[in-house]
Amino acid sequence: MKLPPSPTLTAVRWTRKHLLGLEDLSKEEIVAILDTADSFSEISRRDRKKVPALTGKIVFNLFFENSTRTRTSFSLAAKRLSADTQDFTASVSSLSKGETFIDTAKNIEAMGADVMVVRHPTPGAPHLLSRHVEASIINAGDGSHEHPTQGLLDLMTIRKKKGTIAGLTVALVGDISHSRVARSNIWGLTKLGAKVILCGPPTLVPRSLEGLGCEVAYHLDEVLPRCDVVNVLRIQFERAAGGSFPSIAEYSHFYGMNQRRVELARPDLLLLAPGPINRGVELTPEVADGPNSAILDQVANGLAVRMAVLYLVSGRKDAPSPLSESFS
């Protein structure tokens, strides 16, 4: 059965080969990705959750840091588009024998890789790789710099739940200094017209971040009544953030989202968390699983966003809509 073409997808004219961050995207490009992702959401509601849009393409996941959601989501997104996929694990690769990051990528490209999804602990690593290989590069998180697809799925979740992003007040709460998710959210939200409040301990939310067009606050209870959305960020213990406050209990007391704080906010408060969540630290279980939470919606929207990004950077942007394609 063939479905009618999607006007959203066929209208998109995408010119970028890579997705390295949201900082260098225009408002129109961000909206184009979100519109394309909205169209891809339909695939997940089908009995047969697969289209031949990227048949013949090869997607490599190059992850130099641990990941569950992002890696699995990209793999599943590529498979739903009928691309061939291959995972790369740094600990069992030739990197352990002294091979360079770039040489590793060039060898993978020689095997026919069309797209490389790259996560690396060093900020700028995907940008460097994009200058040395012909394959398309998608940044899946580079140190504390950016995590563009997480930012996009957060934007998609807000837009679907609230109907718009322009005019909303969105608080990013927690470890802003070390968070790549925070930076991608800041770029995306401000470009789409939201007011962004950064809230957390002074050691994790430097006043200099006001230069990004955000309000900086240190008292969560004071800003909550103004917020339409709260995005609760994980403490980046692996990046030495744990030494930035006296104890986990104290952090949770001042910045943890609990039921009392939900009641301080507007009744329609939307609560997000990029995960993995530390229950009892950044938010309590009843809040994480409560009616204001859209955490699982974020996961579902992440799959659609990554399908959209893979489709757009793969060079299929001028092809017929994949939603009108069907296996015989």
N, C-alpha and C positions, 0 to 999 in steps of 0.2 A: 504494500500500500504506500502510495506517495502522498506526502503532506504538501500543502501549498507553501510557496517560498515565504521566508520571513522578511518583511520589509526592513526590519531593524538591521539584520545581517547584510542584506544585499546593498543597503545604503552606506555601509561602512567602507571607507577608503583608508586603509591603514598603511602608513609609509615607513614605520620603524621596523628594523630587523631584530632589535633586542628589546627586552624589558629589564632595565637596570635599576630603576627607582622611579618614585613619583615626583621627585623634585624637578626633574627635567621634562615632565609631561605637562601639556596644557590642560585646561579645564575640559576642552572639547575632546581631547584624547581619553581622559579619564572617563567621561560620560560615555564615549564610544565603547570602551571596554565593559562598563556596567550594563549598557544596553545589550551588548552581545551576550554577556553572561545571563541576563534575564531570559533571552531566547533559548540559551542552552539548558536552562532549568527544566524546560519541558521534557528533555530526553530522560531525565531521572524519573519521570512519572509514567514512562512507557512500560509496557510488558517486556519489550526487548530494548534494553538500555544501551544501544550501540548504534553508531552511524559510521559510514565509510569515509568520512571527511578527510582523514589524514592517512588513508591507506598508502602504504609504501614509504611513509616517513619513519625515521628512527629517532627516538627520544632517549637520551642518556641522562640518568640522575647521578650527578657527581656531588656526593655529600661528604664533606670533610668535618662535619659536626653531627652529633646525634640528632635524630628527628623521628617522630612518629607520624603526626598529622600531616605535615607538609609533604614529606616523602611519599606517604601512602596516597595522599590526595592527588599529587602530580602523576603518579603511576596509574591510578585508576582513571584520571582524566584522559591521559594519553590512550589507554586501552579503549575507553568509550568512543574515542575518535578513530579507532582502528589503527593507531600507530603501533609499530614494534617498540618495545621498551626494554631497557637494560639498566640495572642498578650497579653503581660503582661504590665500593667501600674502601676508604683510604687505608685502613689498618691492615688489609690483606692485599694491597696493591704494590706495584713497583716503587711507589713513593718511599716505602720502608727500606728500599735498597739504594736510595739516593736519587731517584729520578725526580726531575723538577715538575712543578705544578703545570707549567706550560707544555712541557714535553709529554706529560701524561695526557693532557687534553688533545694534543696534536695526534697522538697515537689512537685515541678514541675516535677522533674525526676521520682518520684514515680507514677506520672500520665502517664508515658511512653515516656517522651521526649527523642528523639535520638540525637537531635542537639539543642543547645542553642545559639542564636545570642545575644550577650551581649553588651550594651552600658552603660557606667558608668562614672560619673565625677571623680572617683579616679583612677589615674594611677596604673596599675597592677591588677585591680579588675578581669578581665577575667583570668589572670594567676593564681590568688588565687583560683578562682572557678574551674579551670581545675584540681586542686589537691584534690578537695573534691567531685567531681561527676564523674560518669562513662560516661555521655553524652559527645559528641564532643562540644567544645566551639569555637565559631567564634567571634573574637574581632571586634565589630562594632564601636569602638572608646572609648578609656579609657583616660579621662582627656586630658592633653596635651602630652600624650605619643605617641600613634600610632593610625592610622586608616588604616589598611592594605588593605581592599578592595577598598578604595578610591585611595590609592597609585597604586593598580593594575589596576584600570580602567583608571587612568591617563597614566600609562605605555602602556596599550592596545591602547588608543587613539593615543598616539605619534607613536607607532609602525605601526598602520594602516595608519596614515596620512603621515608619513615620510619613512616608509618601514624598518626602523631600529632605534635603540636607540644608539648603539655604535657610538662614535665619535661626537654626537650632543652636543651643548651647551644649557643647560636649566637653565633659571633664575626662581627662586622662589622669588616672590616679596611680601613684606608686613610683617605681624606679624609672624615672624618665631619662636619667643620665646614661644608663647602659642599654636602653631599649631601642632596638631597631624598629620595632612595631610602632613605638611612639613617634618616631621621625616620619615614617610613612603615613601615619594617621594625620600628623600635623600638616604635611604638604597637601594631602588629599582633601582634608576637611576645610582648610582655609581657602583652597582654590575653588571649592564648591560652595563657599559662602557661609560656613558655620563659624561660630565663635568658639574658640578652644581655650579651656582652662587647664593648666598643668598643676597638679596638686600632689604634694608628698613632703617628706622631710627636706629641709634646706640642703642637706648633704646630697640628696638625690634629684633635686629640682633647682638647679642654679638660676639665679635671677637673670643671667645673660640670655636665657631662652626666650625672654620677652622680645628679643630681636627677631624671632621667627613669626612675630605677629600674634603671640599668645599672651594670655593673662597668667601670671604665676601666683599661686596661693599655697599657704601652708596649713590652713585649717579647713579640713574637709566639711565639718558640720556647717560652716559658714557659707560655703558655695553650693551645697547640695540643693537647697530650695530653688536655685536658679537653673538647675540642669535639666535638660531633656534626655540626655544620654550620659551614662557613666561607663567608661571602659577601664576595667580594673587590670592593671599590668602586674605580671609576676615579678617578684624580687629576683634579680639576676645573680644568684649566689655564685654561679660559675665565673662571673666577672667581678668578684670581690665586693659585691654590693652589700654583703652581710655585715661588713665592718662599718657601715655608714649610719647605724643606729644601735642603741644599747642592747636591745633584745627583740626577739620575734614577738614576745607578748606585748611589749611596748608599741611596736609598729602596728600590730593588729588593733590595739586599743585606740590609737589615734587615726588610723587610715583603713582599717578593715571594714568592708561592707557587711553589716549585720542587719537584722530586722529593724532595729531601732533607727538606723540610718535610712533605710528604705522608707520608713514612715515619715522621716523629715523631708523627703523629696516629694516631687509631684506624683500623683497617683499613677500616671502613665509613664513613669520613668522607665527607660530602656536600659538594661544592664548587659554589658558585653564583657568578655574575658577571652583573650587570645589563647590561653592554655600553654602548657599544662597548668591547671589551677592547683594551688596549695590550699586545700580546704582547711578552714580555721585560721588561716593567716591573712590572705588578701580578701577572702570572703567566706562567710559561714555556709554550711551545707544547705540550710533552709533558704538562703538567698540564691545560691547557685542553682538550686532546683525549683525555685519559686516562680510565680507568674510574671515577674518583671524580667526574668532571665531569657536571653536569646542565644545562649552559648551553643546549643546544638544546631540552631539555625545558622550560626556562623560556620559550623563544620559543613553543613549541606551547601551553603552558598559558596564556600571555598572550592568545592568541586566544580561548580559552574564557572567561577572566575578563572580557574586554572584551565578548564577546557577552552574558554574564550581566548585566554592569552596564548595558549599553544596554537590555536587555530590562526590567530592574527599574525604572530611572528613567523609562522611556518611558510608564509608566502601564499596562502590560499585565500587572501582577503578579497580577491576579485572573482573567486569561483562562485558558482551557484550556492545558495544557502544549503548548509549541510542538513538542515531540518527538512529539506525537500528531497533528500537522498534517502534511499532505503535499500537494504539488502533484499535480493530476490528470494 
